[in-house]
Amino acid sequence: QVRLAESGGGLVQVGDSLTLSCEFTGRALDRYIIGWLHRAPGREREGLGCISLRDDTTYYPDSVKGRFTIAKDSAKNTVYLQMNTLRPEDTGIYYCAVTSASNRGPFCFLRTVYADWGQGTQVTVSS
């Protein structure tokens, strides 16, 4: 089992940048992928991308490609989500979650493949 804890959310202005952190603990971590998902108010969680804990390969849906970046610091057991040029529609709760390494590529954009989740962190983008 992999345990996850997000941090870094808050209130920002339109156009700002923000980096969220996801600290992870567990065993055999190279068997997993960690993804970031966003739940806007009144909507289902949507995938923002993911990173392989084995080889740091990242995958992004077209909706965030070029604006969001996922990275990992192995020494800190932390995955980051860097978000640039934030928009009001980026408001919501951001979660990191873990899935099997077999769910590479676009599979990791699906909320249904994730077994364990962090508690989420709130981001509010104010205009």
N, C-alpha and C positions, 0 to 999 in steps of 0.2 A: 504494500500500500504506500502511496506517495501522499504526503501531506503538503498543503499549499497555503500560503498566506500572502495576500496582496496588500500593497500600501502605495501611497503617493497621490491619491486622489485629492480633489479640492475644487475650489472656485477659480476659474480662469476667464480671460476675456477672449472674444473672437480674434482669431489670428495668432493666439499664443501657442506655445509649445508646452508639452507636459510629458514627463516620463514616469510610468508606473513600474513598480517592482513586484515580483512574485518569487518569494523565497520557498524553496522546495526541500523536503527531506524524505529519505527512503532508501531502499536497497535496489540493487540491480538497475540503476537509473538509466543505463544505456538502452534499456528495453522500451523506453517511453518517449513520447512526444508531449510537449507542453504547448497548449494553445491559449490564445486570448480571445475572449468573446465579449460582446457588448449587448446589454439589454437597455434599449431606449424605453422611456415611459410608455406603457401600454403595448409593448411589442415583445416578441420572442427574442431570445438570445441569438445573436448573429456572430459568426466566426470572423475574426480579423486577421487570422494567420496563426502560424505555429512554428515551432523550432524543434528539431531533433536533438535530444540530449546526447546522442551518440556522436553525431558528426556536425552539429550546428547548422545543418541545412535548414533554410527557412522557406516558407510557402505563404503567399498572400493572395487573397481574392482581388479581382480588378478594382473593387470598390475602394480599397485603401492603398493599393500599390503606388509607391512613390511618396506617400504622405505619412505612412506608419512604418516603423522598423522594429523588428524583434531581434534581441541579442541575448547572449548568455555569458555570465561570468561564472566559470566553473569553480574558482577559488571561493566564491561567496555562495555557491549553490543558489544563484538568483538568475531569473529571466526577466528581461526588461521589455516594456512596450514604449517606444518613443513615438509620440504623436505630435505632428506639426500642423500648422495652419488650422487650428481647431475651429469648428463650426458649431452653431447652436444645436444642430442635429447629432453632434457627438455627445451630448449630455446623456447621462445614464449611469448604470452600474457596470463596472468592468470586472470581469472574472478571468482568472487563469484556471486551467483545468488540465488533467492528464489523460492520455489515451495511449494505447499500444503503438509501438513504433511501426506496425503494419499499416496504420492509418495515415500514410504519408500523402503528400500532395493535396488535391482538393477534398479528400475525405476528411481532413482535419478542419475543414470549414464548417462541418456539420455538428451541431450541438449534441446530437444523439450518440456520437461515438465516445463521448467523454464519461468516465466513470467516477472520478473524484474531482471535486471543485474546491476552490478557495471560498472565502466568505464574501468576496467582492469589495470593491472600493468605488465610492461615488465620485463622479466627475460632473461638474456643472459648468457649461460654457455660456457666459453671459454676453449679451450684445449691448 
